[in-house]
Amino acid sequence: MIATTVAPAAVCPMSHGVSGTAPLPAPAPASAFDKAATFTERYLLAPDMVAAPYAHLDALRDHAPVHWSPMHHAWLVTGYEQVMRCLRDPAVSADRVRPLMDAVPQGARDDAERAFGILSRWMVFNDAPQHRRLRQVFQESFAARAVNRYRAFTEKATAAVLARRAAPGRTGDLMADLAKPLPALVFARWLGIPRTDSAAFWYWNARVADLVLGTAQEESEYRASLQALVSLEDYLASLVARRRAEPGDDLISQVLAEGRVGDTVTELEFVGMLTQMAFAGGETTSNLIANTLLALHQNPDALTAVREEPELVRGAVEETLRLDGPSKMSIRTARADLGLDGHTLRAGDRIFLVTAAANRDPARFPDPGRFDVRRTGATHLGLGFGAHFCIGAALARLVACAAVSALVRDHPGLTVTDPAALTWQPSLLNRSLTALPVRY
Ligand code: HEM
């Protein structure tokens, strides 16, 4: 039996803010003999769950890999096989624009119509067959071969950022010094954002993130976020017009040259999808850089292995995506009633696909808690799976590998200065350090 002793919390379906924080239940006692009797559900945004979620997620998966949580108003799916089944099932929908819209306070609704029209064009919120048509437009430009053209730029940008901020012996915050600025530099170059526009561009993206991840709480914050999304769309529409007239060496020009915009998708749809790109890739890639660096410092044998065989950096990034990746879960809704693991999920039910738990499922990963940079054969879900598998995976891997390689190679004395004091953003979806203090 599950002891759900707390009041239900109003959690925004894409929430990363603490909306409606619940009183905390007592910690779950672990018993190898009678898990079912002693398992206590925890609110996933409680501070200790944000700081260290994995022991609880392991216990939840052992207790019930498919579990209705009154506390989260959602099914928590934590078993690898069960998550995969949901990601493959057409009865499980990725459309969650409506609940996001419902969260907007009444006073900010006037501004919402156009902004939510834009969100409804994001591929991540669309189901088949619409989704396939939208995604197709970007498929070639995101392929590893195309992304590889940015390798030299990325490596040069990494060296330049580190030279400026990471003098040996200096103390600093690796998030602020490298993990945040590097993806911003690379994505601006890749999207073709002129340097003079980049401050406004990143401001709008940050406000859009507040809206989609649920950080916006006050009416004024909602208004700022909705307005930012509209401004971002206007800006990108004008940039697309400029690139049509004068093509450059960037994503927008490349996609326009392929001829699908105006054919299989409208220009409005193309611009709408562009408003998702920097939001989707920026913070996640920053977190992948920081989390990988931290994981290597928590696993000295792995760090030594990467020093001795630099190509193992790829394995370190993949293990971080599996064990402590930037994305903890994907959110879905049941489009129709469906059976899963002996349960009936009803049409309209919210489903949290907790990939952070599935990625540690011993049924899929031998010795799942081990950070093994030589691990093979396992398809982790840190970048999603199936139709919505992260389209930016090659770009994220390129930037993260460049950053971690440079740190391991050029900063052999780097230490994480106070690992016990690290704190994490209160987010259901993202695994994001507030800062990573280091000595270079
Ligand atoms: C480490 C960095 C990244 C992580 C951990 C990550 C994670 C994810 C995950 C888990 C999904 C699936 C979402 C779902 O199923 O609901 C996804 C989808 C997506 N990601 Fe990423 N992502 C990263 C980087 C990027 C980058 C760099 C870009 C683009 C510049 C990007 C663009 C997208 C887009 C557009 C989708 C939606 C794909 C679709 O719906 O077909 N991501 N990402």
Residues whose N, C-alpha, C, O or C-beta is under 5 A from the ligand:
A	BS01	HEM	M123 V124 R135 M277 A280 G281 T284 T285 L288 P326 S327 S330 I331 L381 G382 L383 G384 A387 H388 F389 C390 I391 G392 L395 A396
